[in-house]
């Protein structure tokens, strides 16, 4: 009897944030004998019942995934999961409520952790079911390492050509400034205020974010004036409404709004980064870009600790302008490397040594997935999974045509724009040149937004 390897199914939700790193992971997996299917998470889910049994790499373990995880298991797929947002976390009870579910956790065969701190948080979770936890790091960080960051050099050079000397302001206010206002988490939380369903943490967090959002808007004109000839580029979060930022840019000649492509070349090109409680600050610390944590309002409950530890923290507009001017003039740089590294090592594995992508593939190899498929489920279970997925697909496709719905096609296109096989191949060939590998890799498109990577 012929034994087939497991197909590695790699879903991508936000293309600019995840796609490049997951292509790297996919190529390394192909070298180890895995068939790989990669593409838009939404569109992969539509076709998952036609993909040979394999391993689904989940990017979250939230209660929102309960139905999909159940379908995947009934179809015979196993689930290996990490939390894409696990680098920055709320206090444990709130993180567990928002990001983990005992029901989804029960369906996971292996857990992938960003670093020791993330692994410890998984292990403490009351709903943890005993799945083996592997501290591998995340492939997104691989692309920031010295051996691979040149992958973005031409993009960084193009950004410098476009904007000259500039300071990057990264925003993460989708909770209060969502692409679709109906999906604002603050709006949802406030709608429950005064009822038994109200959650005071969610309301407080939303109000804290709203205060910061207001301060960041008010900060931009004086910052632009303070920096004189330097440009300021605001990069909104992919789920944000860009309208408020464009309205301010219309009043400031040296203020620009852009969020195309990965954040990494923007960080490489920028003189400094300004943000508040954002994963991008941690990415800047890995790259060595000076970063400033602007905290005009503070909260022990709602502020993330890690971004502040790797940034220069300022608490007023005057202090912000003074600090950023000093960085632009070369009088201040990033925090000391040894100090940054000591902090980062607790949170991010694979900053050197084998790549995180290689470590994840090693976990899959150790599980024997490159030698065999997961066992088939019963005909009854498979039929139930197939029917459930088709019913779910019909519902989701209808929702794609509903204005303002989180599954709306316009919102999907915003997060996962069209990408062609030649574009993907150019990315893989560039990674291959830097690593001296991937010479035999091929990419074919198998349906809209879905691609096969093979050797």
C-alpha positions in Angstrom: 0.0 0.0 0.0 1.3 3.5 -0.9 1.8 5.7 2.1 1.4 9.5 1.3 2.8 12.4 3.3 0.5 14.8 5.1 -0.5 17.9 3.1 0.6 21.0 4.9 -2.3 23.5 4.8 -1.1 27.1 5.5 -3.9 29.7 5.8 -3.1 33.4 5.5 -5.5 36.0 6.9 -3.6 39.3 6.6 -1.3 39.1 3.5 1.1 41.9 4.3 1.8 40.6 7.7 1.9 36.8 7.2 2.4 35.8 3.5 6.1 36.1 3.1 6.9 34.3 6.3 4.5 31.5 5.5 6.0 31.1 2.0 9.4 30.6 3.7 7.8 28.0 5.9 6.1 26.3 3.0 9.3 26.1 0.9 11.2 24.5 3.8 8.4 22.1 4.3 8.5 21.1 0.6 12.2 20.3 1.0 11.3 17.9 3.7 8.8 16.1 1.5 5.5 17.8 2.4 3.0 18.8 -0.3 2.0 22.4 0.6 -1.2 24.3 0.0 -1.1 28.0 0.9 -3.6 30.9 0.4 -6.3 33.0 1.8 -7.7 31.5 5.0 -11.3 32.2 4.0 -10.9 30.6 0.5 -8.9 27.7 1.9 -11.8 26.9 4.3 -14.2 26.8 1.3 -12.1 24.0 -0.3 -10.6 22.2 2.7 -12.9 19.1 2.1 -11.1 18.6 -1.3 -7.6 18.8 0.1 -5.9 15.4 0.9 -5.7 14.7 4.6 -2.9 16.6 6.3 -1.9 19.2 8.9 -3.7 22.5 9.2 -1.5 25.3 10.6 -3.9 27.4 12.6 -2.9 31.0 13.5 -5.3 31.2 16.4 -7.1 29.1 18.9 -10.1 31.3 19.6 -13.6 30.2 20.2 -14.5 31.7 16.8 -12.6 28.6 15.4 -14.7 26.0 17.2 -16.8 25.2 14.1 -14.0 25.2 11.6 -11.7 23.0 13.9 -14.6 20.5 14.3 -15.0 20.3 10.5 -11.2 19.9 10.0 -11.0 17.0 12.4 -14.1 15.3 10.9 -12.5 15.5 7.5 -9.4 13.8 8.9 -7.0 16.8 9.2 -4.9 17.3 12.3 -4.3 20.8 13.7 -1.0 22.4 14.7 -1.6 25.8 16.1 0.1 29.0 17.4 -1.4 32.3 18.4 -0.3 35.0 15.9 -1.2 37.6 18.5 0.5 35.8 21.4 3.6 38.0 21.5 1.6 40.8 23.2 -1.0 39.6 25.7 -3.6 41.0 28.0 -3.6 40.0 31.7 -3.9 36.2 31.7 -7.7 35.9 32.5 -8.5 38.4 29.7 -6.1 36.8 27.3 -7.5 33.4 28.0 -11.1 34.7 27.5 -10.2 36.5 24.2 -7.7 34.3 22.5 -8.0 30.7 23.8 -10.8 28.1 24.1 -10.8 24.8 25.9 -12.9 23.4 23.0 -10.4 24.5 20.3 -7.5 23.5 22.5 -8.8 20.0 22.7 -8.7 19.7 18.9 -5.0 20.7 18.7 -2.3 18.1 18.3 0.7 20.4 18.8 1.2 23.9 20.1 3.8 26.3 18.6 5.1 29.0 20.9 6.8 32.3 20.1 9.2 31.9 23.0 9.4 30.7 26.7 7.0 33.3 28.0 4.3 32.3 25.4 4.8 28.6 26.2 4.5 29.3 30.0 1.2 31.1 29.3 -0.2 28.2 27.3 0.8 25.7 30.0 -1.0 27.7 32.7 -4.2 28.0 30.8 -7.0 26.1 32.8 -8.3 24.7 29.5 -4.9 23.4 28.3 -5.4 19.8 27.3 -1.8 18.5 27.3 -0.8 19.0 23.7 2.9 19.1 23.4 4.2 22.7 23.4 7.2 23.5 21.1 9.2 26.7 21.6 10.2 27.4 17.9 9.7 31.1 17.4 7.6 32.5 14.5 8.6 32.6 10.9 7.8 36.3 10.8 10.9 36.9 12.8 13.1 34.8 10.4 12.7 37.6 7.8 14.1 40.1 10.3 17.3 38.1 10.9 20.5 39.3 9.2 20.7 36.4 6.8 17.2 37.2 5.4 16.3 40.8 6.0 18.0 41.7 2.7 14.9 40.1 1.1 13.3 43.5 1.8 16.2 45.7 0.7 14.8 46.7 -2.7 11.5 47.5 -1.1 13.2 49.6 1.7 15.2 51.4 -1.0 12.0 52.2 -3.0 10.4 53.5 0.2 13.4 55.8 0.9 13.2 57.0 -2.7 9.6 57.7 -2.3 9.7 59.5 1.1 13.3 60.5 1.7 14.1 60.9 5.4 11.0 60.0 7.4 9.7 58.9 10.8 7.2 56.1 10.8 4.1 56.3 13.0 2.5 52.8 13.3 -1.1 52.7 14.6 -3.2 49.9 16.0 -6.6 51.4 16.7 -8.9 48.9 14.9 -10.7 48.4 18.2 -12.1 51.9 18.0 -11.4 52.9 14.3 -12.3 49.7 12.4 -12.4 49.4 8.6 -16.1 48.8 9.2 -17.4 50.9 12.1 -20.0 48.2 12.9 -17.1 45.9 13.9 -15.6 48.3 16.4 -14.9 46.3 19.6 -15.6 49.4 21.8 -18.9 49.9 20.1 -19.8 46.2 20.7 -18.7 46.5 24.4 -20.6 49.8 25.0 -23.7 48.3 23.5 -23.8 45.9 26.4 -23.1 48.5 29.1 -25.7 48.3 31.9 -26.6 44.7 31.1 -25.5 41.4 32.7 -23.5 40.8 29.5 -21.3 43.9 30.0 -17.6 43.3 30.5 -15.8 46.1 32.3 -12.4 45.1 31.1 -13.5 45.4 27.4 -15.2 48.7 28.0 -12.2 50.1 29.9 -9.7 48.8 27.3 -11.9 50.3 24.5 -12.0 53.7 26.3 -8.2 53.6 26.8 -7.7 52.9 23.1 -10.1 55.7 22.2 -8.1 58.1 24.4 -4.8 57.1 22.7 -6.4 57.3 19.3 -7.4 60.9 20.0 -3.9 61.8 21.3 -2.2 60.3 18.3 -4.4 62.3 16.0 -3.7 65.5 18.0 0.0 64.7 18.1 0.6 64.5 14.3 0.5 68.2 13.2 2.9 69.4 15.9 5.2 66.5 15.3 5.3 67.3 11.6 6.0 70.9 12.3 8.7 69.9 14.8 10.5 67.7 12.3 10.8 70.3 9.6 12.2 68.8 6.5 11.7 65.2 7.6 8.6 63.4 6.4 6.2 61.6 8.7 4.5 58.4 7.4 1.5 57.0 9.2 1.0 53.3 8.7 -2.5 52.3 9.9 -3.2 48.8 11.1 -4.6 46.6 8.2 -8.1 46.5 9.9 -8.3 50.3 10.4 -10.3 52.9 8.6 -7.7 55.2 7.0 -10.1 58.2 6.7 -9.2 60.0 9.9 -5.5 59.8 9.1 -6.0 61.1 5.5 -8.0 64.0 6.9 -5.0 65.1 9.0 -2.6 64.6 6.2 -4.6 67.0 4.1 -3.5 69.7 6.5 0.2 68.8 6.8 2.5 69.0 3.8 5.0 66.5 5.2 2.5 63.9 6.5 1.7 60.8 4.3 -0.5 57.8 4.8 0.6 54.4 3.5 0.4 50.8 4.6 1.3 48.8 1.4 3.5 45.7 1.8 5.2 44.2 4.8 6.1 46.5 7.7 9.7 45.2 7.7 11.0 47.3 4.8 9.3 50.4 6.3 11.2 49.8 9.6 14.4 49.3 7.7 13.9 52.6 5.8 12.6 54.7 8.7 14.7 57.0 10.9 12.6 56.1 13.9 9.3 54.4 14.8 6.6 55.9 17.0 3.8 53.6 18.3 2.0 52.6 21.5 1.7 49.0 22.7 2.3 47.5 19.2 4.0 44.3 17.9 5.8 46.5 15.4 7.9 48.0 18.2 9.2 44.5 19.0 9.9 44.0 15.3 11.8 47.3 15.3 13.8 46.1 18.3 14.8 43.0 16.5 15.9 45.0 13.4 17.6 47.7 15.4 15.4 50.6 14.4 15.1 53.3 17.1 11.5 53.1 18.5 9.6 55.5 20.8 6.6 54.3 22.9 4.3 57.3 23.1 2.2 57.1 26.3 0.2 60.3 26.8 -2.2 58.2 28.9 -1.1 55.2 30.9 -2.7 52.2 32.4 -1.2 49.3 34.4 -4.2 47.2 33.4 -4.4 48.0 29.6 -0.8 48.8 28.5 1.3 46.0 27.1 4.7 45.7 28.9 6.9 44.3 26.2 6.8 47.2 23.7 7.7 49.6 26.5 10.7 47.5 27.6 12.3 47.6 24.1 11.5 51.3 23.4 12.3 54.8 24.6 9.1 55.7 26.6 7.8 59.3 26.5 4.7 60.6 28.2 4.1 64.1 26.7 4.0 65.7 23.3 7.0 67.9 24.1 9.0 64.9 25.2 8.0 63.0 22.1 9.1 65.8 19.7 12.4 66.3 21.6 13.2 62.6 21.6 12.4 62.0 18.0 14.4 65.1 16.9 17.4 63.7 18.8 17.0 60.4 17.0 16.7 62.0 13.6 19.8 64.1 14.3 21.8 61.0 15.2 22.1 61.9 18.9 20.0 58.9 20.1 19.7 55.4 18.7 18.0 52.2 19.7 18.3 50.8 23.2 21.6 48.9 23.8 21.6 45.6 21.9 22.5 43.5 24.9 19.7 45.0 26.9 17.2 44.4 24.0 18.4 40.9 23.5 18.0 40.0 27.1 14.4 41.1 27.0 13.6 39.6 23.6 15.1 36.1 24.4 12.3 35.6 27.0 9.7 36.2 24.3 11.1 35.2 20.9 13.0 32.0 20.1 15.1 31.5 17.0 16.7 34.9 16.9 19.8 33.0 15.8 20.6 29.3 15.1 18.1 27.3 13.0 15.3 29.4 11.6 11.9 29.3 13.3 10.5 27.9 10.1 13.0 25.1 10.2 12.2 24.3 13.8 8.5 24.1 13.0 9.2 21.7 10.1 11.3 19.6 12.5 8.4 19.4 14.9 6.2 18.1 12.0 8.9 15.6 10.9 9.3 14.4 14.5 5.5 13.7 14.4 6.0 11.6 11.3 3.7 13.9 9.2 6.1 13.9 6.2 5.9 10.1 6.1 2.2 9.5 6.6 -1.3 11.1 6.5 -3.4 11.4 9.7 -5.6 8.4 10.0 -8.9 8.5 8.1 -12.0 9.3 10.1 -15.2 7.1 9.9 -17.3 7.5 6.8 -20.1 9.0 9.0 -17.8 11.6 10.6 -16.3 12.5 7.2 -19.8 12.9 5.7 -20.9 15.1 8.6 -17.7 17.3 8.1 -18.3 17.5 4.4 -21.9 18.6 4.8 -21.0 21.1 7.5 -18.3 22.7 5.4 -20.5 23.1 2.4 -23.3 24.7 4.5 -20.7 27.0 6.2 -19.3 27.9 2.7 -22.8 28.8 1.4 -23.3 31.0 4.5 -19.9 32.7 4.2 -20.3 33.4 0.5 -23.6 35.0 1.1 -22.0 37.2 3.9 -19.3 38.2 1.4 -21.9 40.3 -0.4 -23.3 41.9 2.8 -22.0 45.5 3.2 -20.3 46.0 6.5 -20.0 42.3 7.3 -16.6 41.0 8.5 -16.7 38.4 5.7 -17.4 41.1 3.1 -15.4 40.8 -0.2 -14.1 44.4 0.0 -12.7 43.7 3.5 -11.2 40.4 2.3 -9.6 42.2 -0.6 -8.2 44.8 1.8 -6.5 42.1 3.9 -5.7 39.6 1.1 -5.3 41.4 -2.3 -4.8 39.4 -5.5 -1.4 38.0 -5.8 -0.1 36.1 -8.9 2.2 33.1 -9.3 5.0 35.2 -10.8 4.9 37.5 -7.8 5.1 34.5 -5.4 7.9 33.0 -7.4 9.9 36.3 -7.3 9.6 36.2 -3.5 10.7 32.6 -3.3 13.6 33.1 -5.7 14.8 36.0 -3.6 14.7 34.0 -0.4 16.4 31.2 -2.2 19.3 33.3 -3.3 19.9 34.6 0.3 19.8 31.0 1.7 21.3 29.2 -1.3 18.3 26.8 -1.5 14.8 26.4 -3.1 16.2 26.0 -6.6 13.6 23.3 -7.5 10.5 25.0 -5.9 7.5 25.5 -8.1 4.2 27.3 -7.5 0.9 26.6 -9.2 -2.5 28.3 -8.7 -5.2 25.7 -7.9 -8.1 28.2 -7.5 -8.8 31.8 -6.6 -6.4 32.9 -3.8 -5.0 29.3 -3.3 -1.7 28.0 -4.4 0.3 24.7 -4.4 4.0 24.8 -3.5 6.0 21.7 -4.8 9.5 20.6 -5.3 
